[in-house]
Amino acid sequence: MSVLTPLAELVSTVQFLHQKGWAPATSSNYSVRHPLDPNQYWISMSGIDKAQFGLQHLMLIDATGRAIAPADAWPSAETLLHTMLYRLYPDVHCVLHTHTIFNSVLSYEHQYDRRLRLPKFELLKGIPGVGTHEAEIYIPVFANSQDIAQLADKVEVVLKQGTEAPALLLAGHGLYSWGASVAEAKRVIETLEFLFESMYRLKAYMPPE
Ligand SMILES: [Zn+2]
C-alpha cells in the first residue's frame, strides 16, 4: 500500500459524505493516521467547503495537533478530539465527523441522558463486533463546548471505561466515528446515520401518547 492510499480513500469518502448532505457550511472534519509514523496524522484544514474538497485540503499534524506541513496551515478547530482518539486507540487509522440534522436533533434531545440507545434494527450489524440486531448498543452523548481541549479530556475519561460502538455524539453538534481503516469508519458513519434517521422518523410516525 502506498503512503498516499489512505489519503485518496479519505478524499473520496469526504466527497461521498458531502454528497449525502452530511457536511454543510464548511462543517465537519476528517483525518487518517500516517501509515509509516503512528504519531502523525493528516487532517482536513479549517473552513474548507467540502464540495470542493481535494488532497490539497489535507495537512500533516503531530500528536499534539501542531502543523507539520504545510507549517502555516490551520488544522480543523476540532483537531484535539482526533489526536485524543488516535492516542487512546492505537489500532484506529481514521476518524470521521459529520454534522447532520438527525444526529444534531437526537443528541440535543438526549444530552441529559448522556447516552443514546440505538434501535434493534438489522443495520446494527454494520458496527464492528456486533453480530446480531438484538444487541443493546449505546452511543455516549457529551455536552457541546467550544473548549475542545477540555472537551477531549472529558471524552477520554468516559471512553476509557469502554464503549459498545466506535462513536460518540456531541449534543446539538454532530457525530464522531472511528475505525481501523477509512472504509471501516465510513461504514460506521453510514450505519449510525441510517439508525439516527430511522429513530427520528419512527418517532414522527408514532401517534402521541
Ligand atoms: Zn464539528
Boltz pocket constraint, residues with backbone or C-beta under 6 A from the ligand:
constraints:
  - pocket:
      binder: B
      contacts: [[A, 27], [A, 28], [A, 29], [A, 78], [A, 97], [A, 98], [A, 99], [A, 173], [A, 174]]
      max_distance: 6.0
